[in-house]
Amino acid sequence: MTKDKIRYLVPRPNEDGSVAWNWQPKSTLRQYGWRTVPLGKDEAIAKQKAVQLNAELDAWRAGGGTQPRSDDDEAGAAPPDGERRRPGSLGLLIRQVEASDKFNGLADHTRRDYKWLHRILDDWAGDEHVRHITPPRVQKLYQEFKKETPRKAQLLVTRLHTVLEHGRRHWDNWPHPVNPAKDQDMQGGTASDKLIWLPEMVRAFVAKADALGYHSIGTAALLNEWCGQRYSDLLGLPADILQDGRILIRQSKTGARVPLPVGMVPHLAARLADAERHNAQLARAFKVQPTTILVCEDTGRAWTDGHFGKKAAAIRNELAKDIPTFPHPVDPGREAETQDLWFMHFRHTAVVRLAEAGCTSPEISAITGHKLATVETILEHYLIRTVKMAENAFKRRLEAEGKA
């Protein structure tokens, strides 16, 4: 599934080699009068018509007056009982989540991000009863979106888990004894395949980013190797946020305020100074005053999450041509694929390095902004059981027993 895919727009090859386009709604919609609509052979015109049909469908779902359009001109029924979706459907559950006090108490940008995920889930299975949302289907959803970016796939499954939890708590006769989105394999492999960035791979990635003209992405990598933030929070850092060698991050998801003394790290301080000079050059070139520390070299403005993720992946792909494999960070003797590294792993990497340094849970929380109660869960989730940690443990015991 790609970003430009239009819902229900389906190509149909003809015998002469040409392609005809149809607008083909799901079978669950056909019982309400929505039928397949032939859209002709002109792809551009077909896309325009499909967008219009989707708008009419969305208006009908929302209780509007638009009637379903079909190839046999049969009018469709209104949504049952005036509801936006069928009883028991995932779409109805999503609407109830969005109407809840908890959802409406979230920050505006958080609600906006969640609604974006809701729309994807709605397109995926909004018209289906929640009993048909099974663990294998959720894993298939994850694998499909992982082709675009693992981060998007993870966000989608995590949000689905939250939506289904709302149904488990509030709906009578809930069909699932266990949340179908729980304990999904979110890496597409075994637990030991979860990766972190080795120091030499970080340096190689930054060098490649700089060589390709994306100094800001190299800066982001160096910062997040130490800071361990969600990169949406990192990308939103204001241009003037560095004060007395510290940056103060207010995390969008948790609201936690995290002061990070990046000035204590010489190479970070030097890199941020370089970033200021780099941003000044971009400001002159684009005639746009930068509002963030990390400025997109393509636009002269702040990065968007999606554009940043794609460019970071493209840089990783170029790096993989030079360094296709590297020593596996948690499984000595194995090789890991550079192609399997993602920018989101810098957050994992920061947690690993802090744990390896012997940091306490409160100290790790002070950097990452996680709640204390979840730090151990996070460490277990990211499988922070490296050779260095084992060596540190033996060293501490030897020192304690006077045998060092």
C-alpha positions as CSV (number, residue, x, y, z in Angstrom):
1,M,0.0,0.0,0.0
2,T,1.5,3.3,-1.0
3,K,0.9,6.9,0.1
4,D,-0.9,7.7,-3.2
5,K,-3.2,4.7,-3.3
6,I,-6.8,5.7,-3.6
7,R,-9.4,3.7,-1.7
8,Y,-11.4,1.2,-3.8
9,L,-9.7,2.2,-7.1
10,V,-8.9,-1.0,-8.9
11,P,-7.3,-1.6,-12.3
12,R,-8.7,-4.3,-14.6
13,P,-6.5,-5.5,-17.5
14,N,-8.3,-5.9,-20.9
15,E,-7.5,-8.5,-23.6
16,D,-6.0,-5.8,-25.8
17,G,-3.4,-5.0,-23.1
18,S,-5.1,-1.8,-22.0
19,V,-6.3,-1.1,-18.4
20,A,-9.8,-0.2,-17.3
21,W,-10.4,1.3,-13.9
22,N,-13.2,0.5,-11.5
23,W,-14.3,2.0,-8.2
24,Q,-15.0,-1.2,-6.3
25,P,-16.2,-0.9,-2.7
26,K,-16.0,-3.7,-0.1
27,S,-18.7,-6.4,0.0
28,T,-19.8,-5.1,3.4
29,L,-20.8,-1.8,1.7
30,R,-22.7,-3.4,-1.1
31,Q,-25.6,-4.5,1.1
32,Y,-26.3,-0.8,1.6
33,G,-26.5,-0.1,-2.2
34,W,-22.9,0.8,-3.0
35,R,-21.9,-0.9,-6.2
36,T,-18.9,-1.2,-8.5
37,V,-18.6,1.9,-10.8
38,P,-16.7,1.7,-14.2
39,L,-14.4,4.7,-14.5
40,G,-13.0,4.2,-18.0
41,K,-9.4,3.8,-19.2
42,D,-8.0,7.3,-18.5
43,E,-6.1,6.9,-15.2
44,A,-6.1,10.6,-14.3
45,I,-9.9,10.9,-14.8
46,A,-10.5,7.6,-13.0
47,K,-8.6,8.9,-10.0
48,Q,-10.6,12.1,-9.9
49,K,-13.9,10.2,-10.1
50,A,-12.7,7.8,-7.4
51,V,-11.8,10.6,-5.0
52,Q,-15.3,12.1,-5.6
53,L,-17.0,8.8,-4.9
54,N,-14.9,8.3,-1.7
55,A,-16.1,11.8,-0.6
56,E,-19.7,10.8,-1.2
57,L,-19.1,7.6,0.7
58,D,-17.6,9.4,3.7
59,A,-20.4,11.9,3.8
60,W,-22.9,9.0,3.8
61,R,-20.9,7.3,6.6
62,A,-21.1,10.5,8.6
63,G,-24.9,10.6,8.3
64,G,-25.0,13.1,5.5
65,G,-27.7,13.2,2.8
66,T,-25.6,11.8,-0.1
67,Q,-27.1,8.5,-1.4
68,P,-24.9,5.6,-2.5
69,R,-24.1,5.6,-6.2
70,S,-24.1,2.4,-8.1
71,D,-23.7,1.1,-11.6
72,D,-27.4,0.1,-11.7
73,D,-28.6,3.4,-10.2
74,E,-30.1,1.7,-7.2
75,A,-30.3,4.0,-4.2
76,G,-28.7,2.6,-1.0
77,A,-30.0,2.5,2.5
78,A,-29.0,5.0,5.1
79,P,-26.7,4.0,7.9
80,P,-28.5,1.7,10.3
81,D,-30.3,3.5,13.2
82,G,-28.6,6.8,12.2
83,E,-25.2,5.4,13.2
84,R,-22.1,6.2,11.3
85,R,-21.1,2.6,11.1
86,R,-22.6,-0.9,11.5
87,P,-23.1,-2.1,15.0
88,G,-20.1,-4.0,16.2
89,S,-17.8,-2.6,13.4
90,L,-14.3,-1.4,13.9
91,G,-15.4,1.9,12.3
92,L,-18.1,2.4,14.9
93,L,-15.6,1.7,17.7
94,I,-13.2,4.2,16.2
95,R,-16.0,6.9,16.3
96,Q,-16.7,6.1,19.9
97,V,-13.0,6.4,20.8
98,E,-12.9,9.8,19.1
99,A,-16.0,10.9,21.0
100,S,-14.6,9.8,24.4
101,D,-13.6,12.3,27.1
102,K,-10.1,10.7,27.3
103,F,-9.5,11.2,23.6
104,N,-10.8,14.8,23.6
105,G,-8.6,15.6,26.6
106,L,-5.4,15.0,24.6
107,A,-3.4,17.7,23.0
108,D,-4.5,19.0,19.6
109,H,-1.5,17.6,17.7
110,T,-1.9,14.2,19.4
111,R,-5.5,13.9,18.4
112,R,-4.6,14.9,14.9
113,D,-1.9,12.2,14.7
114,Y,-4.3,9.6,16.1
115,K,-7.1,10.6,13.7
116,W,-4.6,10.0,10.8
117,L,-4.0,6.5,12.1
118,H,-7.7,6.0,12.6
119,R,-8.4,6.8,9.0
120,I,-5.9,4.2,7.9
121,L,-7.5,1.6,10.2
122,D,-11.0,2.7,8.9
123,D,-9.9,2.1,5.3
124,W,-8.4,-1.3,6.3
125,A,-11.4,-2.8,8.1
126,G,-13.8,-0.1,9.2
127,D,-16.9,-1.8,7.8
128,E,-16.1,-5.2,9.4
129,H,-17.2,-6.6,12.7
130,V,-14.5,-6.5,15.3
131,R,-14.7,-10.3,15.7
132,H,-13.0,-10.5,12.3
133,I,-10.0,-8.6,13.6
134,T,-7.7,-11.5,14.4
135,P,-4.0,-11.7,15.4
136,P,-3.0,-13.1,11.9
137,R,-4.8,-10.2,10.2
138,V,-3.1,-7.7,12.5
139,Q,0.3,-9.2,11.7
140,K,-0.5,-9.0,8.0
141,L,-1.5,-5.4,8.4
142,Y,1.9,-4.7,10.1
143,Q,3.9,-6.5,7.5
144,E,2.1,-4.6,4.7
145,F,2.8,-1.2,6.2
146,K,6.3,-2.1,7.2
147,K,7.2,-2.0,3.5
148,E,6.7,1.8,3.7
149,T,8.4,2.3,7.1
150,P,8.5,0.2,10.3
151,R,7.7,3.2,12.4
152,K,4.4,3.8,10.6
153,A,3.6,0.1,10.9
154,Q,4.3,0.1,14.7
155,L,2.3,3.2,15.3
156,L,-0.6,1.7,13.4
157,V,-0.7,-1.6,15.4
158,T,-0.1,0.2,18.7
159,R,-3.1,2.5,17.9
160,L,-5.2,-0.5,16.9
161,H,-4.4,-2.1,20.3
162,T,-5.6,1.1,22.1
163,V,-8.9,1.2,20.0
164,L,-9.6,-2.4,20.7
165,E,-8.9,-2.0,24.4
166,H,-11.6,0.7,24.4
167,G,-14.0,-1.9,23.0
168,R,-13.0,-4.5,25.5
169,R,-13.7,-2.1,28.4
170,H,-16.9,-0.6,27.2
171,W,-18.7,-3.1,24.9
172,D,-20.9,-5.9,26.1
173,N,-20.3,-9.3,24.6
174,W,-16.8,-8.4,23.5
175,P,-15.7,-11.3,21.3
176,H,-11.9,-11.5,22.0
177,P,-10.5,-13.0,25.3
178,V,-7.2,-11.4,24.4
179,N,-6.6,-8.2,22.4
180,P,-5.7,-9.3,18.8
181,A,-3.1,-6.5,18.6
182,K,-1.3,-7.6,21.7
183,D,2.2,-9.1,21.6
184,Q,2.6,-8.7,17.9
185,D,6.0,-9.3,16.3
186,M,6.9,-5.7,15.5
187,Q,10.2,-6.4,13.9
188,G,9.3,-9.2,11.5
189,G,11.8,-11.6,13.0
190,T,12.9,-13.2,16.2
191,A,13.5,-11.2,19.4
192,S,17.3,-11.3,18.9
193,D,17.0,-9.5,15.6
194,K,16.1,-6.2,17.3
195,L,18.9,-3.9,16.5
196,I,20.8,-0.9,17.8
197,W,23.4,1.3,16.1
198,L,27.0,0.4,16.8
199,P,29.2,3.5,17.2
200,E,31.0,2.8,14.0
201,M,27.7,2.5,12.1
202,V,26.6,5.8,13.6
203,R,29.7,7.5,12.3
204,A,29.3,5.9,8.9
205,F,25.6,7.0,8.7
206,V,26.4,10.6,9.6
207,A,29.3,10.7,7.1
208,K,26.9,9.4,4.4
209,A,24.2,11.9,5.3
210,D,26.7,14.7,5.1
211,A,28.1,13.5,1.8
212,L,24.5,13.3,0.3
213,G,23.8,16.9,1.4
214,Y,21.6,16.2,4.4
215,H,23.6,17.6,7.3
216,S,20.4,17.9,9.4
217,I,19.8,14.2,9.3
218,G,23.3,13.5,10.5
219,T,22.8,16.0,13.3
220,A,19.5,14.3,14.2
221,A,21.3,10.9,14.4
222,L,24.1,12.2,16.6
223,L,21.6,13.9,18.9
224,N,19.2,11.0,19.2
225,E,22.0,8.5,19.8
226,W,22.4,10.3,23.2
227,C,18.9,11.8,23.7
228,G,16.7,8.8,22.8
229,Q,13.6,10.9,21.8
230,R,10.8,10.1,19.4
231,Y,12.0,11.7,16.3
232,S,8.8,13.7,15.9
233,D,9.8,15.5,19.1
234,L,13.3,15.9,17.9
235,L,12.2,17.4,14.6
236,G,10.1,20.0,16.4
237,L,13.0,21.4,18.6
238,P,12.9,25.2,18.2
239,A,15.9,26.9,16.6
240,D,16.6,28.8,19.8
241,I,16.0,26.0,22.3
242,L,19.7,25.5,23.2
243,Q,20.3,27.4,26.4
244,D,23.4,27.2,28.7
245,G,24.3,23.9,26.9
246,R,20.9,22.3,27.5
247,I,17.8,21.6,25.4
248,L,14.5,21.3,27.1
249,I,12.1,18.9,25.4
250,R,8.4,18.7,26.1
251,Q,7.4,15.3,24.8
252,S,4.3,15.4,22.7
253,K,2.9,12.0,23.7
254,T,3.5,12.1,27.5
255,G,3.9,15.8,28.2
256,A,7.0,15.1,30.1
257,R,9.6,17.9,30.3
258,V,13.1,16.5,29.8
259,P,16.2,18.8,30.2
260,L,19.1,17.3,28.2
261,P,22.6,18.7,28.9
262,V,23.9,18.1,25.4
263,G,26.6,20.7,25.9
264,M,28.4,18.2,28.1
265,V,29.1,16.0,25.1
266,P,31.9,17.8,23.0
267,H,31.0,16.3,19.6
268,L,27.3,17.2,20.1
269,A,28.2,20.8,21.1
270,A,30.4,21.1,18.0
271,R,27.7,19.6,15.7
272,L,25.0,22.0,17.0
273,A,27.4,24.9,16.3
274,D,27.8,23.5,12.8
275,A,24.1,23.2,12.5
276,E,23.6,26.9,13.3
277,R,26.0,27.9,10.5
278,H,24.4,25.4,8.1
279,N,20.9,26.7,8.9
280,A,22.1,30.3,8.3
281,Q,23.2,29.2,4.8
282,L,19.8,27.6,4.2
283,A,18.0,30.7,5.3
284,R,19.9,32.8,2.8
285,A,19.3,30.3,0.0
286,F,15.5,29.8,0.7
287,K,14.9,33.3,2.1
288,V,13.1,31.6,5.0
289,Q,14.1,32.1,8.6
290,P,14.5,28.6,10.3
291,T,12.1,27.8,13.1
292,T,13.7,24.5,14.2
293,I,17.2,23.2,14.9
294,L,16.8,20.6,12.2
295,V,16.0,22.2,8.9
296,C,15.1,20.3,5.7
297,E,17.7,20.9,3.0
298,D,15.0,20.4,0.4
299,T,12.7,23.2,1.6
300,G,14.5,25.4,4.1
301,R,11.7,24.7,6.5
302,A,11.1,22.2,9.4
303,W,11.1,18.6,8.5
304,T,7.8,16.7,8.4
305,D,7.9,13.2,10.0
306,G,7.1,11.4,6.7
307,H,9.6,13.2,4.6
308,F,12.3,12.9,7.2
309,G,11.7,9.1,7.6
310,K,11.9,8.5,3.8
311,K,15.1,10.5,3.4
312,A,16.7,8.8,6.4
313,A,15.8,5.4,5.0
314,A,17.3,6.5,1.6
315,I,20.6,7.4,3.3
316,R,20.6,4.1,5.1
317,N,20.1,2.4,1.7
318,E,23.1,4.1,0.3
319,L,25.1,3.2,3.4
320,A,24.1,-0.5,2.9
321,K,25.8,-0.4,-0.5
322,D,29.1,0.4,1.2
323,I,28.6,-1.6,4.4
324,P,26.0,-4.4,3.7
325,T,26.5,-6.1,7.1
326,F,28.0,-5.4,10.5
327,P,28.6,-7.5,13.7
328,H,25.3,-8.2,15.4
329,P,25.1,-6.0,18.6
330,V,23.4,-8.5,20.8
331,D,24.4,-11.9,19.3
332,P,28.2,-12.3,19.0
333,G,29.3,-14.3,16.0
334,R,26.3,-13.3,13.8
335,E,26.1,-10.6,11.2
336,A,23.3,-8.1,11.0
337,E,22.0,-6.5,7.8
338,T,22.6,-2.7,7.5
339,Q,19.3,-2.6,5.6
340,D,17.5,-3.6,8.8
341,L,18.6,-0.5,10.7
342,W,16.1,2.3,11.0
343,F,16.3,5.8,12.4
344,M,13.9,4.8,15.2
345,H,16.6,2.4,16.4
346,F,18.6,5.5,17.7
347,R,16.0,5.7,20.5
348,H,16.7,2.1,21.3
349,T,20.4,2.7,21.1
350,A,20.3,5.6,23.6
351,V,18.5,3.3,26.1
352,V,21.0,0.5,25.5
353,R,24.0,2.8,26.1
354,L,22.5,4.2,29.3
355,A,21.9,0.7,30.6
356,E,25.4,-0.4,29.7
357,A,26.8,2.6,31.5
358,G,25.1,1.3,34.7
359,C,22.4,4.1,34.8
360,T,19.6,3.6,37.2
361,S,16.0,3.5,36.1
362,P,15.4,7.1,37.3
363,E,18.5,8.2,35.3
364,I,17.3,6.5,32.2
365,S,13.8,8.0,32.6
366,A,15.4,11.5,33.1
367,I,16.8,11.2,29.5
368,T,14.1,9.3,27.6
369,G,11.0,10.8,29.5
370,H,9.5,7.3,30.1
371,K,7.7,6.7,33.4
372,L,9.8,4.9,36.0
373,A,7.3,2.0,36.1
374,T,7.9,1.3,32.5
375,V,11.7,1.6,32.2
376,E,12.3,-2.1,33.0
377,T,9.6,-3.1,30.5
378,I,11.3,-1.0,27.9
379,L,14.7,-2.6,28.6
380,E,13.1,-6.0,28.3
381,H,11.3,-5.0,25.1
382,Y,14.4,-3.8,23.5
383,L,16.3,-6.8,24.8
384,I,19.1,-4.9,26.4
385,R,21.3,-7.9,27.2
386,T,24.6,-7.1,25.4
387,V,28.1,-8.5,25.9
388,K,29.1,-5.2,27.5
389,M,26.4,-5.5,30.1
390,A,27.4,-9.0,31.0
391,E,31.0,-7.9,31.3
392,N,30.0,-5.0,33.5
393,A,28.0,-7.3,35.7
394,F,30.9,-9.7,36.2
395,K,33.2,-6.8,36.9
396,R,30.9,-5.4,39.6
397,R,30.7,-8.8,41.2
398,L,34.5,-9.3,41.2
399,E,34.9,-5.8,42.7
400,A,32.3,-6.6,45.4
401,E,34.0,-9.9,46.2
402,G,37.5,-8.4,46.3
403,K,38.9,-10.4,43.4
404,A,39.2,-7.7,40.8
